[in-house]
Amino acid sequence: MSAPTRDALAPAPVDGALASFFADGAGHGETSEHRELWDALSRAAEGGKRLRPALFHSVYLALGGRQGEVAARVGAALELLHTALVVHDDVIDGDDVRRGVPNVVGEFSARARERGHEEQKAVRYGQTAAILAGDLALAGAVRTLALCGAAPGTVARMLDLLDRALHLSAAGELADVRLSLDGDGDLATVVSMEHQKTAVYSFELPVQLAAALAGAAADHEAALTRYAQLVGVVYQIRDDLDGMFGDETVTGKSTVSDLREGKCTTLIAYARTTAAWPQIAPVLAAGTADEADATRVRTLLEECGARTYVEDLAVDFTRQARQSVAHLPQAPLLDDWARAVTRGAA
């Protein structure tokens, strides 16, 4: 089968499987707390780019996959996993808004305030709700994958892949917080963290599940995994660049928040090795960066070569990713994906 064209990057058909999941789960509890949690989780799973199920589905079709309903459930499991990690990530980052509206933390915190509770208790209530809602989504992802309808051996293989992704993603998330807390980390350490935190579950897992469900050969899956690892790191590097130099109206990402949170990004890791670091370090340490601070740091990152270095790194990783699958029949599709998710780095 020839590889699909860019049309394959269209959203995957997972809405029906997700709707069934939420309809079934609604009957598991009879209390107002369960209804509120379940409704909030359902809203958290709405919208978004459906990037992970779209990548899975397009690669699965390109590999010759034909199990439509099974694939839809696998795609839904990927979206539930993403929802779980995003809801938990909002707690870790102290965020109460996502996509311009209150997230689970913000929604439940607001309810507590309306009942007259002071701020600290209200936020704790919101964070508690988010942790619990994320737990439900995570359990749902595992259950949906386990009951997707594939052959038992294939299901076992896919669950092993999911388990690996969860372990590495958890380690990457903790490493991200530690690097910001300690204020250290060289470039190799940061790239490794970004691989674990983002690339593993967002890119490697979807293509590995596609290969497993389609019955692809081991060397084929290995090439896809290497491709996904590199593209996933570039995806996060582009996020680092957007977090410093992007247009907030286009990216939806603040160009101050990474500085204010002391994030150890690829830009910061490179800058730490340059003469500009003594001027940048106090801004990160203060935790109070404003737009004036961000403007000054942006200038320093350009002058010390950090921006150019990181942009070139993204281009090099993208080149390596495309070369790693150039021998596969699916190379045109994977080139499309590389261009779509790495943007200027393709």
Disulfide bonds with the S-S distance in Angstrom:
none
